[in-house]
Amino acid sequence: MATWFVLALLIALSVFAILLYNALVKKRQMVEEGWSGIDVQLKRRANLIPNLVETVKAYASHEKEALDNVTRLRTDAAAVSGSDIAGRAKVEGALTQALGRLFAVAEDYPDLKASQNFSDLHNSLDEIENAIQMARRYYNGAVRGLNVAVESFPSNLIAGQLGFQKAEYFEIEDAAERAVPKVEF
């Protein structure tokens, strides 16, 4: 009788360990899927930037510093390793700021603002920025789920033994981006 009890207990523990392992694998895959979603949107934005820069150049050629900054940051973003999430977040945040400055420069050129090509590019960039924000939220939610599982008992026992590690959040590094915008009338 005791042998059957021990055997049943071992089987139950094995099933429990398998279920925990599979849950950890699922959470890790969700994190990877989330990062892939962010990466796709960032590549879409990077592909749109040369068209935007060329359109602005046609109207505001003497705004070379703003144009060069956007181009340089796009190149920097492409050079960051896909596994360096913190580094990618930092350079993408800087690129977002540079694009904001570029659109601020465009405000000084009524002909540029009235251009259908510029308007289409601006709208496309707005859509991509919204998609990046949604992908970032999904990714960070998946990271939270994985990190809780990696640190919580009893899944932390399985996670530690099988090499599951906490993932990094995709966070805004620059405090200026977190600040509430000041609106004046």
Phi, psi and omega in degrees: 000317180295327179295319179294322179295314179296318179297315178297320179295318178296319178295316180297317178295321178296315178298317179298316179297319178296317179297318177296316179300312181297324177294320178294319178298317179299315180295320178296319178295324177295322177296314179296321177296317179298317178296321178299320178297318177296314183300318179299315181292322178294324177292322176300316179295316180299324179288333180279332187300316180301321178296319179296314181298316180296322179295316179293322179302322182298330182257332188226059186297335182275004175266044187300322183298314180295320180293316180295323180297315179297315180297316180296316181293327176297316178296317178299318181297320180292335183277344182287136179300143179298337181271350179269080186293317180296317178296319179294319179299320181295311183290326178291325175297318178295322178295319178300317178296318180296321177295322177299318178294324178296319178290330175293321176298320182298334179299334182279358184236093182302324179296322179294314180299329181277348182294131180295322179298314179297317180299317178296316179296318180298316179296320178297318179295320176300316179297318180294318179299320176295320178294323177297316180299317179294318179295322178296318179296317178299312181300311182296327175294319178293321177298316179302314179299315178295314183297321177296316180295321181293328183264344186272147175276138006264357183295337179294334177294315179291315183300315181296319181290329186253012171081017176285135182233159176296149177257161179270141174285153174266097188244157175280124182275325187276122181297332180296328179288335180277340185293147176286130182294144179271124181251126179235143178244000000 
